[in-house]
Amino acid sequence: MAKDALKFKEHASDFVNCFNPESEKFVRLMAAEHRTIQQAFTKLCLQWLEKVADEDYQTDGRNAASHVVAMQMLEAWNLNQDLKPSQMLPMI
């Protein structure tokens, strides 16, 4: 399983590293995936945002805006919820 995570990380890094013009196509393709896969992918994205918002997340000028936006999103979420966003999604 760890190998799968490493491979996915490498593919995702390669995809986003070149400011890929196909990101909108990726979003459309993911929206056409099996609904359970969509649910799992959404949870992964939420877990990533939670990590980026964490106080211990290391930033510099390249990712500081991501940290700020993720923190703001979670702060807005926490005004109305006791759970993290990723905890709201059941695995079907």
N, C-alpha and C positions, 0 to 999 in steps of 0.2 A: 504494500500500500504506500509506503514512503516513496518508493520509486515512482509511482503514479503521480504523487503530489509534486515531486521534483520535475518530472516531465511536463506536467501541466504548467508549473511555474515558468519553466524555460520557454514553452510555446507562448504563454501569455506575455512574458517579457519581450520576446521577439516581436509579437504582434503589435504591442503598444509602443515599443521603442522607436519605431520608424514613423510615428504620427500617422498610422495607417489610415488611408482614405477609405478603407473598407469597413470601418467601425460601424457605420449605419447598416451596412449589409449584414454584418455579424449580428446586430440587434434584431434585424428582421428574421434572420435564420434561427436565432435562439427562440424568438417568439413563435416559430413554427414547430419547435421541438415538442416532444411528448410532455404533457402537462406536469408529470412528476419531475422530469428533468428541469423544467422551468422553475418549479418550486425549490429544488435543491440548489440551482444556480442562484436564485434570488437570495436564499439563505447564505450562501457563500459570499455574495456581494455585501450583504448586511454585516456579516462577520468581519469582512475586510474594513468596512467603514468604522465599525466599533474599534478595531485595532488602530486605525489611523487616528481616531479621536482620543485614544488613550494618552494619559499624561506622560507615560514613559516612552511614547513613540518619538524616535529621534528625527529631527527636522533640520534642514538648512534651506537656503534660498530656492532650491529646486522643488521641495515638497511642502513648504510651510503653508501655502494656500490650501492644499489638500487637508492638512491637519486642522486648520481653522474652520473650513467648511464642514468637515466631518464633526468637529466639536459642536458647531452651531446646529447641525442637524440633530445630533443626539440630545442637545440641551432642549431644543424645541420638542422633541419626542418625549423627553422625561417630564415635561410639564404636565403631561396627560397620562403617562404610563409608568408602572413600576418595573416593567420588564424591558430588557434590551430588545430592539427590533427583531433580531434573529431568533429570539426566544418565542416570538409570537407565531412563528410558522411551524405547523406540525409537519412531520415527515410522513407522507402517505405511502 
